[in-house]
Amino acid sequence: MSLYPYLKAIKSGRTINAARFITLLKNENINFDSLGVAEFVRAERYFIHISSLELFEQLYEKHTPSRSRIHAAKQGNSHRHSTNSTYLIAKFGATAQVHIGIKCSPEKAPEEMSSFDYLTPIILIENSDCFTFCEDFLVAMELEDISNEALIIFSSGNAITHKQTQRFLSLFERIYYCPDYDLAGLEIFETLYKKLGNKIIFTMPSDLACYYEYCQKPDKQKKFINALDKAEHWKFTELTSLFSKGLGFIEQEIFLGEEYE
């Protein structure tokens, strides 16, 4: 939970849940008594009278949603704000030796970002080794029939969900997303699906469940439960079976084989 809604309410003269606010301040190593005084109004609702305007304004500026990458940097963390543009590393065909740089930026219309036909298959590969050695990886993903005519993109985790990248991907008719088989992979797919709909395909081999012995338990059981619920929601039968048998997640490098170790 962010401090900002509480700070905004205080600035506007509205009541807040003081107990939650004080807990959030402790996370910032700030003692509430150094900031102000709480006046009881009704159960769980208090007016906050600020005694240190300087400290309050510092907190307000720090936690206000960033307006730009520069503003976020001044707040101490530029990653709080999405970048203006994205740059994709790609190659045309699994055996290609030449890599392509694609700039996705708001000043360009989507069609100006690409010289590829909209029927070109797009394959998104999550991790760098699988992108580097994608010929064998795509055989394992059962995409070998399109691997030499596809634009293959290193998707690099959650970076692929940037709004400018999604504008670029929306140009194409079919996008195969090859993820790690874990909660993050499912969440990235869901984010892409909101923009791309049925164009995006969650890609997995037909024998995925056979790899259950390589599953690793996540650090928190809730992650596993959430991932299993999502797999069942999307009717990803093989993925649901993998999770149920292995009680954990696997990363996509498992499909490269020992020769790449």
Residue, then its C-alpha position, 0 to 999 in steps of 0.5 A: m500500500s502506498l503512502y500517497p492516498y493517505l498524504k493526499a487525503i491529509k492535504s485535502g483535509r479528509t479523515i484517514n485510517a491513522a493506524r494504517f498510516i502510522t504503519l506505513l510511516k514506520n516502513e519509511n523509518i518515520n515516527f508519526d509523532s515527528l509529523g503530526v497529531a491525530e484527532f479522533v473522529r469515529a472508529e478508525r477515522y482520524f483527522i491528522h494535524i501536521s506539525s512539521l510541514e517540511l517533513f510532510e512536503q518531503l513525503y508528499e513529493k517523494h510519494t506523488p505518482s511520477r509525471s515522467r522518468i526525470h521526475a521519478a529520478k528526482q524522487g530517487n527511483s527512475h524505475r517508478h515511471s515507464t520509459n518513453s520508448t523501448y528497444l527490442i532485440a530481434k532476428f528474422g528466422a531461427t538461424a539468422q546471424v544478424h540481429i535487428g534493433i526495433k525502436c518502439s516510440p510514441e512519436k511513431a505510428p505503429e506501422e512506422m515501427s516495422s517493415f514486416d508484413y502483418l502476417t509475419p509470425i512473432i515469437l517472444i522468447e523470455n530468456s537470453d540463452c533460449f533466444t540465442f540457441c532458439e533453433d533447438f528451443l523452438v523445436a521443443m516448443e513445436l514451432e519449427d514449422i514457422s521458425n524460419e519465417a518468424l520475427i523472433i524477439f527477446s522479450s526479457g521478462n516484464a519489459i515486453t508489456h511496455k505500452q509502446t512495445q504492445r503498440f508494435l505487437s498489435l500490428f501482427e496477426r499471431i504472436y507466440y509467447c514462450p514464457d517461463y512456466d511460473l506465476a510471472g509468465l502467466e501474469i505477463f501473458e494476461t497483461l498482453y492479452k488485455k491489449l492483444g486479445n486472441k492474437i497472443i498465444f501462450t506457447m507450451p509443448s504438448d508434453l509439458a507435464c512430462y517435465y514435472e520432475y524439474c519443478q522447483k517450489p516457489d518461495k511463497q506457497k501463495k504464488f503457486i496457488n495463484a499460478l495454478d488458479k490462473a492456469e485452470h482459468w485459462k484452461f491450459t491443461e498441460l500447464t495445470s497438469l505440470f503444476s499439479k504433478g510437480l508442485g512448482f515452476i520450471e524455467q524455459e532453459i530446461f528445454l535446451g538440453e545438456e549440450y548447451e550447459 
